[in-house]
């Protein structure tokens, strides 16, 4: 008589460890930001200047409180706010494989992004030497990241 032996298969535990994120350091962020500035400068040259010339609005008035200064500033902030909200990264960050993440939530909220890219970036852009803070914080956070509780990581 032959016995029917069925092997008992134990389900193996599935490990879903979240890989530790690699924070983007100062230099990677610097190169991405530099590329973003080139893109913004190009957008201003391709969009804003031709519109101003078409409507015969002066581009030569110096200062930030000129019509061109306001339009260029608007392009600067809208670029960072909209790209970060919809893609969690700007074109510069895309090229270098970086993205912005929240340290508190799964998704970046409008308020977090406006605070980070609006208020925080205004302070950082005004006092540019403050960007160096990213080189010395444990999670490689710049001042605007500290304000918004975000950081920049390498994409996987």
FENFEN-V632932 format. One record per residue. RES is the residue in three letters. SS is DSSP state (2 for helix, 1 for strand, 0 for the rest). OMEGA is omega as a letter, one per 30 degrees, with the letter a starting at -180 (none if undefined). Layout:
# FENFEN-V632932
RES SS OMEGA
RES SS OMEGA
This chain:
# FENFEN-V632932
UNK 0 a
UNK 0 a
UNK 0 l
UNK 0 l
UNK 0 l
UNK 0 l
UNK 0 l
UNK 0 a
UNK 0 l
UNK 0 l
UNK 0 l
UNK 0 l
UNK 0 l
UNK 0 a
UNK 0 l
UNK 0 l
UNK 0 l
UNK 0 a
UNK 0 l
UNK 0 a
UNK 0 l
UNK 0 a
UNK 1 l
UNK 0 a
UNK 0 a
UNK 2 a
UNK 2 l
UNK 2 l
UNK 2 l
UNK 2 a
UNK 2 l
UNK 2 l
UNK 2 l
UNK 2 l
UNK 2 l
UNK 2 l
UNK 2 l
UNK 2 l
UNK 2 l
UNK 2 l
UNK 2 l
UNK 2 l
UNK 2 l
UNK 2 l
UNK 2 a
UNK 2 a
UNK 2 a
UNK 2 a
UNK 2 l
UNK 2 l
UNK 2 l
UNK 2 l
UNK 2 a
UNK 2 l
UNK 0 l
UNK 0 l
UNK 0 a
UNK 0 l
UNK 0 a
UNK 0 l
UNK 0 a
UNK 0 l
UNK 0 a
UNK 0 a
UNK 0 l
UNK 0 l
UNK 2 l
UNK 2 l
UNK 2 l
UNK 2 l
UNK 2 l
UNK 2 l
UNK 2 l
UNK 2 l
UNK 2 a
UNK 2 a
UNK 2 l
UNK 2 l
UNK 2 a
UNK 2 a
UNK 2 a
UNK 2 l
UNK 2 l
UNK 2 a
UNK 2 a
UNK 2 a
UNK 2 a
UNK 0 l
UNK 0 l
UNK 0 l
UNK 2 l
UNK 2 l
UNK 2 l
UNK 2 a
UNK 2 a
UNK 2 l
UNK 0 a
UNK 1 l
UNK 1 l
UNK 1 l
UNK 1 l
UNK 1 l
UNK 0 a
UNK 0 a
UNK 0 l
UNK 0 a
UNK 0 l
UNK 0 a
UNK 0 l
UNK 2 a
UNK 2 l
UNK 2 a
UNK 2 l
UNK 2 l
UNK 2 a
UNK 2 a
UNK 2 l
UNK 2 a
UNK 2 a
UNK 2 a
UNK 2 l
UNK 2 l
UNK 2 a
UNK 2 l
UNK 2 l
UNK 2 l
UNK 0 a
UNK 2 l
UNK 2 l
UNK 2 l
UNK 2 a
UNK 2 l
UNK 2 a
UNK 2 a
UNK 2 a
UNK 0 l
UNK 0 a
UNK 0 a
UNK 0 l
UNK 0 a
UNK 0 l
UNK 0 a
UNK 2 a
UNK 2 l
UNK 2 l
UNK 2 l
UNK 2 a
UNK 2 a
UNK 0 l
UNK 1 l
UNK 1 l
UNK 1 a
UNK 1 l
UNK 1 l
UNK 0 l
UNK 0 none
